[in-house]
Amino acid sequence: MSAHTFEPVRPDTCTPSRAARELNFLRGEFDLAVQLGHVRTVPDEGGGGGRLVERAEIDRLRAQDGFPDTLRDRVRVVGTTDGAELMDISAGRFTRLARLGLVVPAKVYVNRYGAVVWLYLTEELKHFAAVTENTHLLKGRTPETLRGQLAEGVDLRARNWRMRQLGCLLRQAEDPWARAGALAALLPPVEVADVVEDPYERAWVNRLRPALPGQTLAGTSFAHVAERITTAQDADEIEWLRSDLAHSVEEARVLSPAPRPAARGTGPTMRPTAQPIPPLARTVTARVEPMPMPVNPAGATDESMAGKAEPTTRAAESLMRVVEPRRIPGGRAPERRHVPRVRPAPGPVPRFPGTGPTPPRSTRRLRAWLRREAPRPTEV
């Protein structure tokens, strides 16, 4: 056996597929037998969310008289043509009886042409034909009241099929929350949200919401047909389901509240408060006086100016460091160290007492000298 084969947690149970083989059922026949209550199942405690069959239930069914034929006769279904032949009536009359809700379908599917095919239990059709009170419906003219309903377009096949499915789901429900999920399976999501306003309770109901057989067509081209069949359409049906759903949720809320996320132990996070930016400190800048340029006083010679500049030069030379190269043992080249260059500080500007800005000199004497020295033109 493969290591990936599913094995139930309880050794006294088996999976639906294995139970169908041991009861000589096809898988579709086994599912219908479970829906009708002929085969009892138990919830899967392993967390798979499915159903399991106990060994005691299989032994009980196998011990019945006429097994397996009698058990398979209970779940045998036929279509419209075979059902009409079984009841000895025309196919048109059989369809009218089904639309009026007198014959309830047990299964439904959509064929490859997009047509809805209804299937009926042969056991129920035989019983309906055998009842004496139904003779006037099988023979003769249809009563006036029923013909009026047919003229108005009454078709109860989908509604009766939904009620049969709901009965099966409610039998399998173990608690009020499961019953609420079964009721929500037949309602549109907007109606469920209107009844169950709490988001956590609504999420829990949707988690327990079982999938109906016709809802497997979701995502195909016939999804709208399946939705019309599996979802309540009439106003009175919707109101009835809403009322039962609200009652089931109230009952479940008292017995066991819906699970909610655990509250965090830490307190609320304190957000930092914005602080105003302090103003910048005011900076007081002194007025910069222009540096006076050295003025060569009248009568000053180059020798005297050079004598005055010697102290400045000696002061600058004293700031300069002479670094001798240091030899490294081993005969290698001396290591040269980088010494930052120090610029000499500016020397003091010589100032002479009584000196100031020199007024512009007059050029009158220069012009007079030029006129005197220039040769005069010769008169002819």
TAZIDA-V804862 format. One record per helix or strand of 3 or more residues. SS is the DSSP state (hx for helix, st for strand). FROM is the first residue (numbers start at 1). TO is the last residue. Records with the same first field share a line. If there is no record, write none. Layout:
SS=FROM-TO ; FROM-TO
This chain:
hx=16-22 ; 27-36 ; 55-62 ; 69-74 ; 80-87 ; 91-99 ; 122-130 ; 132-138 ; 144-151 ; 157-172 ; 176-184 ; 189-195 ; 199-207 ; 213-217 ; 223-230 ; 235-255 ; 302-319 ; 364-373
st=51-54 ; 107-110 ; 116-121
